[in-house]
């Protein structure tokens, strides 16, 4: 019984941990972004981000605060849209998947498995990506 209480306390402490900066939980260096593309699952079209959009994305990622999901549920993750980021180093890619309803992003570095993060509710990143999709991808 004591073991269950200790485990519960540890889980609560880890889960209630304050949000941390996105750039502190990933190897993505926003200064090395070469290019990026965005799309949505139903579409076959991709939008290449312009220099201004890349700069906005960089600023949003640098200011993004997240909390790592303690127990990720990959099966329940609903990817509403994607951004694929290509770094200046060859073969270095990052994919960010967005689950708008649950306010979660999934990050895939290269060929690694997806890590999920809960995004603070007032993040402008989701709105930025939705605008990119609506204004560029869906009308292609």
C-alpha positions as CSV (number, residue, x, y, z in Angstrom):
1,X,0.0,0.0,0.0
2,X,2.8,2.4,0.9
3,X,4.4,1.6,-2.5
4,X,1.2,2.7,-4.3
5,X,1.0,5.9,-2.4
6,X,4.7,6.7,-3.2
7,X,4.2,6.0,-6.9
8,X,1.0,8.2,-6.9
9,X,2.8,11.1,-5.2
10,X,5.8,10.8,-7.7
11,X,3.3,10.8,-10.6
12,X,1.4,13.8,-9.3
13,X,4.7,15.7,-8.8
14,X,6.0,14.9,-12.3
15,X,2.7,15.6,-14.0
16,X,2.0,18.9,-12.2
17,X,5.5,20.1,-13.0
18,X,5.6,23.6,-14.3
19,X,5.6,24.2,-18.0
20,X,9.0,24.5,-19.6
21,X,10.3,26.1,-22.8
22,X,9.9,23.9,-25.9
23,X,13.5,24.7,-26.9
24,X,14.7,23.1,-23.7
25,X,13.0,19.7,-24.4
26,X,14.2,19.3,-28.0
27,X,17.3,19.4,-30.0
28,X,15.6,21.7,-32.5
29,X,17.7,24.8,-32.8
30,X,15.5,27.5,-34.4
31,X,18.5,29.4,-35.7
32,X,19.4,26.4,-37.9
33,X,16.0,26.1,-39.7
34,X,16.7,25.9,-43.4
35,X,13.1,25.4,-44.6
36,X,9.7,24.0,-43.5
37,X,6.5,22.7,-45.0
38,X,3.0,22.4,-43.7
39,X,0.0,20.3,-44.6
40,X,-3.0,18.5,-43.2
41,X,-3.9,14.8,-43.2
42,X,-6.7,15.0,-45.8
43,X,-4.7,17.1,-48.2
44,X,-2.0,16.0,-50.6
45,X,-0.7,19.6,-51.0
46,X,2.2,21.0,-49.0
47,X,3.0,24.7,-48.4
48,X,6.6,25.7,-48.3
49,X,7.0,28.4,-45.7
50,X,8.3,31.8,-46.8
51,X,11.2,33.6,-45.1
52,X,8.7,35.7,-43.1
53,X,6.7,32.6,-42.1
54,X,9.9,30.8,-41.1
55,X,10.8,33.7,-38.9
56,X,7.3,33.8,-37.3
57,X,7.6,30.0,-36.7
58,X,11.0,30.4,-35.1
59,X,9.7,33.1,-32.7
60,X,6.6,31.0,-31.8
61,X,8.7,27.9,-31.1
62,X,11.1,30.0,-29.0
63,X,8.3,31.3,-26.9
64,X,6.3,28.1,-26.7
65,X,5.9,26.5,-23.2
66,X,5.0,22.9,-22.9
67,X,4.6,20.1,-20.4
68,X,5.6,16.6,-21.5
69,X,2.8,14.1,-21.4
70,X,3.5,11.6,-18.7
71,X,1.8,8.8,-20.5
72,X,1.6,9.5,-24.3
73,X,-1.4,7.9,-26.0
74,X,-0.3,7.6,-29.6
75,X,-3.4,5.8,-30.7
76,X,-5.7,8.7,-29.4
77,X,-3.5,11.3,-31.0
78,X,-5.4,13.0,-33.8
79,X,-3.0,14.8,-36.1
80,X,-5.0,17.8,-37.6
81,X,-2.0,19.2,-39.4
82,X,1.8,18.9,-39.7
83,X,4.9,21.0,-40.0
84,X,8.1,19.4,-41.2
85,X,11.2,21.4,-40.4
86,X,14.5,20.9,-42.3
87,X,17.6,22.1,-40.5
88,X,20.7,23.3,-42.2
89,X,22.6,20.1,-41.2
90,X,21.9,17.4,-43.8
91,X,19.4,14.7,-42.9
92,X,18.2,16.6,-39.9
93,X,14.4,16.9,-39.8
94,X,11.8,17.5,-37.2
95,X,8.1,16.8,-37.6
96,X,5.5,18.5,-35.4
97,X,2.0,17.2,-35.5
98,X,-0.9,19.2,-34.0
99,X,-3.9,17.9,-32.1
100,X,-6.0,21.0,-31.9
101,X,-8.8,19.6,-29.8
102,X,-6.6,18.3,-27.0
103,X,-4.0,21.1,-27.3
104,X,-1.2,18.6,-27.8
105,X,1.8,18.6,-30.2
106,X,3.7,15.5,-31.2
107,X,7.4,15.9,-32.0
108,X,9.3,13.5,-34.1
109,X,13.1,14.1,-34.4
110,X,14.4,12.3,-37.5
111,X,13.4,8.7,-37.3
112,X,12.8,8.6,-33.5
113,X,9.4,7.8,-31.9
114,X,6.9,10.6,-31.3
115,X,7.1,12.5,-28.0
116,X,3.9,14.3,-27.0
117,X,3.7,17.7,-25.2
118,X,0.8,19.6,-23.8
119,X,0.8,23.2,-24.9
120,X,-0.3,26.0,-22.8
121,X,-3.8,27.0,-23.9
122,X,-3.1,30.5,-25.1
123,X,-0.3,29.5,-27.5
124,X,-0.4,31.3,-30.8
125,X,1.4,28.4,-32.6
126,X,-1.9,26.5,-33.2
127,X,-3.5,29.6,-34.7
128,X,-0.4,30.3,-36.9
129,X,-0.5,26.8,-38.3
130,X,-4.2,26.8,-38.9
131,X,-3.9,30.1,-40.8
132,X,-1.1,28.6,-42.9
133,X,-3.2,25.6,-43.8
134,X,-6.4,27.6,-44.5
135,X,-4.6,30.4,-46.5
136,X,-2.1,28.3,-48.5
137,X,-2.6,24.5,-48.4
138,X,-6.4,24.1,-48.8
139,X,-6.6,26.5,-51.8
140,X,-3.7,25.0,-53.7
